[in-house]
């Protein structure tokens, strides 16, 4: 039963041939929604906890789009929403 349901999600390949998660036949992502203030605060709280736990420099925090991009805007909206709370 689990295998049947997982087959609906993976493997799915993006335009560059990279495997990714998503429903087969799903429309491609055309944009990203902005975070609500509550979501931004919650994500920032989690990021701060990880920064403290792993003793990281908050100035070295970056978004997925800059490190391993697949889609334009991937991660940048979240990063922009949380950076003032860090």
Helices and strands as residue ranges (DSSP letters): H 2-7, E 12-13, E 19-20, H 37-53, G 58-60, H 64-67, H 76-82, G 83-85
